Each structure stands twice: as structure tokens, then as C-alpha cells.
Amino acid sequence: MIMTVFICAVPLITAPVEVGFGILIVCTGIPVYIIFVKWKPKALTDWGGKICSVLYQVCVRLVLHAILMPYKSLNCGKKDPYQLMKTKL
């Protein structure tokens, strides 16, 4: 018990600003936890699913673009590799 108090109290005395920012960062996670983990209304779930779907599509397109970009410059008249990106995922 004494060591726990020592470990918690000494940083508060020696570096109060840094400890304060750490506590602030931890406290900002509380509303995020309540909104996205504990509280699950239907509207938020539908909205969250749509956002996840859109973010997934964006990430897939960015990865395909990053993978196919070098081949575009080396294509030399062959079939366009970007046709893969134009298809519906």
C-alpha cells in the first residue's frame, strides 16, 4: 500500500503538468466508451454501420491505388489495371 501511494504521489509532485495531461487523456476516453460501447440505440448502430462501410470502401480503394500505382507507369498500352478499382466491391 505504501509503495502504491509512493508510485502515484511522486509523479504528481515532480511533474504535475504531465500527470495532468495524462489524466485528461484518460478522462476523454470515458464519453467515448459510454457512447460507443455502453449506449447502443438503433439510430447510432445504423449510422455507425454506414460509416464503417464507407471507411472500408475508402481504405480498399486507397490500398488498391497504392498497389496498382507502380503498374500504371509500366503499363505501356496493356489493359488498364485501374479497371479493378471501377468495379463494385
URRAKA-V285182 format. One record per residue. N is the residue number from 1. RES is the residue in three letters. PSI is psi in radians with two decimals (none if undefined). NEAR is the number of other ideal C-beta (glycine too) atoms within 10 Angstrom. D_CENTER is the distance of its C-alpha to the mean C-alpha in Angstrom with 2 decimals. Layout:
N,RES,PSI,NEAR,D_CENTER
N,RES,PSI,NEAR,D_CENTER
This chain:
1,MET,-0.71,5,37.48
2,ILE,-0.71,6,38.83
3,MET,-0.62,7,36.32
4,THR,-0.78,8,33.39
5,VAL,-0.71,9,34.79
6,PHE,-0.79,9,35.38
7,ILE,-0.60,9,31.85
8,CYS,-0.59,10,30.42
9,ALA,-0.65,10,33.17
10,VAL,-0.81,11,33.62
11,PRO,-0.57,12,30.20
12,LEU,-0.60,12,30.75
13,ILE,-0.76,8,34.05
14,THR,-0.62,9,33.24
15,ALA,1.25,12,29.86
16,PRO,-0.55,10,29.37
17,VAL,-0.81,7,27.02
18,GLU,-0.71,11,24.47
19,VAL,-0.67,15,24.80
20,GLY,-0.75,11,24.47
21,PHE,-0.67,11,21.16
22,GLY,-0.77,12,19.96
23,ILE,-0.69,11,21.26
24,LEU,-0.74,9,19.65
25,ILE,-0.74,9,16.14
26,VAL,-0.71,9,16.93
27,CYS,-0.47,9,18.44
28,THR,-0.34,9,15.53
29,GLY,-0.33,9,13.79
30,ILE,-0.89,9,16.89
31,PRO,-0.60,9,16.53
32,VAL,-0.74,9,12.94
33,TYR,-0.78,10,14.49
34,ILE,-0.77,10,17.49
35,ILE,-0.79,12,15.97
36,PHE,-0.23,11,13.50
37,VAL,-0.95,8,15.47
38,LYS,-0.79,7,19.06
39,TRP,2.01,9,19.73
40,LYS,1.20,10,19.61
41,PRO,2.77,8,21.82
42,LYS,-0.72,7,22.37
43,ALA,-0.73,7,21.33
44,LEU,-0.65,12,17.85
45,THR,-0.78,10,17.49
46,ASP,-0.77,10,18.77
47,TRP,-0.75,11,16.65
48,GLY,-0.65,13,13.41
49,GLY,-0.68,10,14.78
50,LYS,-0.75,10,15.58
51,ILE,-0.75,10,12.22
52,CYS,-0.69,10,10.77
53,SER,-0.77,10,13.86
54,VAL,-0.76,10,13.59
55,LEU,-0.64,10,10.09
56,TYR,-0.81,11,11.64
57,GLN,-0.76,12,14.71
58,VAL,-0.78,10,13.23
59,CYS,-0.72,10,11.58
60,VAL,-0.78,12,14.94
61,ARG,-0.70,12,16.93
62,LEU,-0.71,10,15.33
63,VAL,-0.79,10,15.94
64,LEU,-0.71,15,19.39
65,HIS,-0.75,12,20.10
66,ALA,-0.63,9,19.33
67,ILE,-0.72,11,21.49
68,LEU,-0.23,16,24.26
69,MET,-0.80,11,24.59
70,PRO,-0.59,10,27.03
71,TYR,-0.44,12,29.10
72,LYS,-0.72,11,29.58
73,SER,-0.43,7,31.54
74,LEU,0.08,8,33.57
75,ASN,-0.84,13,34.27
76,CYS,0.88,5,37.82
77,GLY,-0.01,5,38.74
78,LYS,3.12,8,37.26
79,LYS,2.43,7,35.22
80,ASP,2.08,13,32.07
81,PRO,-0.27,16,29.00
82,TYR,-0.10,14,26.89
83,GLN,-0.49,9,28.64
84,LEU,-0.64,11,26.02
85,MET,-0.38,13,23.37
86,LYS,-0.18,7,25.72
87,THR,2.70,6,26.03
88,LYS,2.25,4,24.32
89,LEU,none,9,21.70
